[in-house]
Amino acid sequence: MLDSQNRGQATEIDLRNLRETMKIAQESRAAGNHPFGALLAGPDGAVLLASGNTFKDDKGVGHAEMNVARDAAKAYSPEFLAECTLVTSVEPCCMCAGGTYWAGIGRLVYGMTEKRLAELTGDNPENLTMDMPCEHIFDAGQRKVEVVGPVPALEGEIAKAHEGFW
């Protein structure tokens, strides 16, 4: 078992990319989907792939992180993905953490915790949030995934994308 609890700090590039996921989340919401956004950043921080939530088409499995992880696994080698970062507005659920792990993405940056999301969504049947920090999924694996998050400076802004939605 590996320890993903050894968290790094968000860099300026991470913060820029988190702000981009917030824009993607707003676009997702405007398109009638859930307000989540994710992107894959290369080793240099450049955005390689991005996706919003696709609930309208994919229902409960159309999470932004899964969309990015699936596309990343198709497009890039495991060696390259190990050097990449999945950046997401909200902490990945257990499904998305698993997808990140199985895609081989080596680093995760998220803005707001899933616990905070649960406070916003309540018992909405379209987002029955689990109390399962993503580190629990990563710690059960054999491959290390560095986790950076939450980012308190952006949590309030991220939460605004969910206001009045749930």
N, C-alpha and C positions, 0 to 999 in steps of 0.2 A: 504494500500500500504506500502510495506517495503522498506527500503533504503539500497540498496546494494552498494551505493557509499562509504560507510565506508570501505575503502580498507585496507587490511593487507599488510604486506611486504613479499616478497618471502624469504623463508628459504633456507638453504643449500640443504635440501632434495628437495625442489621445483626446485632449479636450476639444481640439478642432473637429476631430472625427466624431466625438460624442455629440457635438452641436449639429453635425450633419445628420446623425441618426434622429435627432429631434425634429429636423425638417422633414425627414422621410416619414416619421410617425405622423406628423401633421398632414402630409400628403395622403398617407394611408387612410387617416380618418376622413379627410375630405372626399375620398373615393368610396366611402361607405364601408371601410374595413376597420379593424381595431387599431388604436393609435400606438403602434409599435414600429420601430425601425432598426435595421441592423446593416452592417457593412463589413467587408473583409478588407483589411489594410495589409499591404505588403510589408516586407521587412523595413522599407524606407518610410512607411507611413502612408504611402499613396493608396487611394481608394481603388480597389480592383473590382469589387462586386458590391452591390447594394440591393436591399429589398425591404419593402414594407410588409405588413401583415396582409395575408390574402384570404381572410375569413370568408368573404362573399363566395369565392370559388372553392376553397379547400376546407371550409368549416374549421373544426378544432385542431387540425394539423397544419394549417397554413400560417404558422408562426414565422415572423421575419427571420429569426436566427436559423430555423430549419431550412428556409428557402436559400439563405446564403450558404450554409454548410453543405447542402446538397449540390448547389452549383459549384462551389469551391472544390469539392471532391471530384467532380467531373472534369474540371478545367485545369487543375494543378496537381503536381506530384506530391506525395506524402512528405518528402524531404523539404519541399518549398513551403508547404502549409505549416510545418513545424516551426517555421520562422515568421509566420503571419499572425495577425491579431484579428479576432472577431470583436467588433465594437457594437454594443447594443444599448438602446436607451434604458431598458429595464433588465434586471438580472434574469438570466435564462431559467425557464422552468426545467423540470427534470428531463423532459423530452428533448428540449433544445440543448441542454448541457450534454446529454448523451450524443446528440447529433454532432455537436462541436468536437467531442472526444473522438467519435468514430471517424469523422472527417480528417482528424489528425492535426487540427488547428492548435498551435502551441501556446496561445495567449488569448485571454479574454479581458475586455474592459467593459464595465457596465456602469450606468449612471445611478439608477434608483433600485433599491432592493425589492425583491418579490414580496417581502413582508409588507412594505409600504404599499405596493400595488394591491395587495389583499385588502388593506384598509380602504382603498379607493373603489375597488370592485364589489366589495361585500359578497353577497351570495348570488351575484348575477350568473345565470346558467351558462352564459357564453364565455365566462372566464372563472371557472371554479379553481382558484389559485391553490396550489399545494404549499404546505409549510415545509419546503425541502430546499435548503440553500444549495446552490450549484456546487459548492465545494464538496458536499457529501457525495455527489455523483463522481466528481473528478478524483476524490480521495480513494474511491473504490476501484479505480483503474490502475493499470500498470504504466501508463504514459503520463508524464507531468504536463499539466496545463497551468500556466501562471495566471493568477486571477488578480485583477485590479478593480476595485469597486467596493462599495458605492463611492460616488463623487459628490460629497455633500454640497459643494458650491453649485451643482446643477440639478440636484434632486427636486427643488421647488419648481424649476422651469419644466422639468420632465413631467411632474405631477399635473401641471396645468393642461397638458395635452389630454389628460383623462377626465378633467373636470366636466361634468354634465354629460359624459358619454355613457357611463355605466348606470 
